[in-house]
Amino acid sequence: MLVRRCLSILMVGGLLGVLVGVIFALQGLGLIGPSRSFMVGDNAWVAYGLATASVGSVITTIALVILRSDKTA
C-alpha cells in the first residue's frame, strides 16, 4: 500500500514536470505569458522546457508501468 502511494505521488510529480516544461517551452516561443519577460522569445527556455517535459514524461511512464505491472504494490 505504501509503495502504491509513493508511486502515485511520483506519477503526479512527473505530470507536473510535463506541465511546467510545456509552459516553459511555450513561453520561450512567445506563445503564452506576458509580453515582456526574460523568457519570451528565448530559445534556451524552449530547450529547458522540452528537457523538463521529457524528464517528467519518463518519470510518469516509469511510475505507471510499475503500478500496472505490480498488482501487490
C-alpha positions as a LaTeX table, in Angstrom:
\begin{tabular}{lrrr}
\hline
Residue & $x$ (\AA) & $y$ (\AA) & $z$ (\AA) \\
\hline
Met1 & 0.00 & 0.00 & 0.00 \\
Leu2 & 2.82 & 2.41 & 0.84 \\
Val3 & 4.61 & 1.57 & $-2.41$ \\
Arg4 & 1.45 & 2.29 & $-4.38$ \\
Arg5 & 1.06 & 5.66 & $-2.66$ \\
Cys6 & 4.70 & 6.58 & $-3.32$ \\
Leu7 & 4.40 & 5.62 & $-6.98$ \\
Ser8 & 1.21 & 7.66 & $-7.28$ \\
Ile9 & 2.97 & 10.68 & $-5.80$ \\
Leu10 & 5.86 & 10.12 & $-8.21$ \\
Met11 & 3.43 & 9.96 & $-11.12$ \\
Val12 & 1.77 & 13.23 & $-10.10$ \\
Gly13 & 5.20 & 14.85 & $-9.78$ \\
Gly14 & 6.07 & 13.65 & $-13.27$ \\
Leu15 & 2.85 & 15.07 & $-14.67$ \\
Leu16 & 3.60 & 18.41 & $-13.01$ \\
Gly17 & 7.04 & 18.30 & $-14.61$ \\
Val18 & 5.44 & 17.81 & $-18.02$ \\
Leu19 & 3.07 & 20.71 & $-17.42$ \\
Val20 & 5.82 & 23.06 & $-16.24$ \\
Gly21 & 8.03 & 22.03 & $-19.16$ \\
Val22 & 5.33 & 22.74 & $-21.71$ \\
Ile23 & 4.66 & 26.13 & $-20.15$ \\
Phe24 & 8.38 & 26.99 & $-20.24$ \\
Ala25 & 8.64 & 25.94 & $-23.89$ \\
Leu26 & 5.57 & 27.91 & $-24.92$ \\
Gln27 & 6.86 & 31.00 & $-23.10$ \\
Gly28 & 10.21 & 30.59 & $-24.81$ \\
Leu29 & 8.40 & 30.55 & $-28.13$ \\
Gly30 & 6.46 & 33.66 & $-27.13$ \\
Leu31 & 3.07 & 31.95 & $-27.46$ \\
Ile32 & 1.91 & 32.44 & $-23.86$ \\
Gly33 & 2.78 & 34.65 & $-20.95$ \\
Pro34 & 3.42 & 38.35 & $-20.55$ \\
Ser35 & 4.62 & 40.39 & $-23.48$ \\
Arg36 & 7.76 & 41.44 & $-21.60$ \\
Ser37 & 9.63 & 38.72 & $-19.80$ \\
Phe38 & 13.15 & 37.35 & $-19.80$ \\
Met39 & 11.73 & 34.04 & $-21.04$ \\
Val40 & 9.76 & 35.32 & $-24.03$ \\
Gly41 & 11.48 & 34.69 & $-27.33$ \\
Asp42 & 14.49 & 32.99 & $-25.74$ \\
Asn43 & 15.30 & 29.66 & $-27.38$ \\
Ala44 & 17.16 & 28.50 & $-24.28$ \\
Trp45 & 13.83 & 28.35 & $-22.44$ \\
Val46 & 12.37 & 26.25 & $-25.23$ \\
Ala47 & 15.18 & 23.75 & $-24.68$ \\
Tyr48 & 14.78 & 23.88 & $-20.88$ \\
Gly49 & 11.06 & 23.31 & $-21.24$ \\
Leu50 & 11.42 & 20.38 & $-23.61$ \\
Ala51 & 14.02 & 18.79 & $-21.34$ \\
Thr52 & 11.82 & 19.25 & $-18.27$ \\
Ala53 & 8.77 & 17.85 & $-20.07$ \\
Ser54 & 10.81 & 14.87 & $-21.29$ \\
Val55 & 12.09 & 14.02 & $-17.81$ \\
Gly56 & 8.58 & 14.41 & $-16.41$ \\
Ser57 & 7.14 & 12.07 & $-19.02$ \\
Val58 & 9.82 & 9.45 & $-18.33$ \\
Ile59 & 9.13 & 9.62 & $-14.58$ \\
Thr60 & 5.38 & 9.36 & $-15.19$ \\
Thr61 & 5.80 & 6.43 & $-17.57$ \\
Ile62 & 8.06 & 4.50 & $-15.21$ \\
Ala63 & 5.67 & 5.01 & $-12.28$ \\
Leu64 & 2.69 & 3.99 & $-14.40$ \\
Val65 & 4.39 & 0.84 & $-15.71$ \\
Ile66 & 5.38 & $-0.22$ & $-12.20$ \\
Leu67 & 1.89 & 0.48 & $-10.87$ \\
Arg68 & 0.26 & $-1.57$ & $-13.63$ \\
Ser69 & 2.71 & $-4.47$ & $-13.53$ \\
Asp70 & 2.89 & $-4.95$ & $-9.76$ \\
Lys71 & $-0.54$ & $-5.95$ & $-8.50$ \\
Thr72 & 0.74 & $-6.28$ & $-4.93$ \\
Ala73 & 2.01 & $-2.69$ & $-4.72$ \\
\hline
\end{tabular}
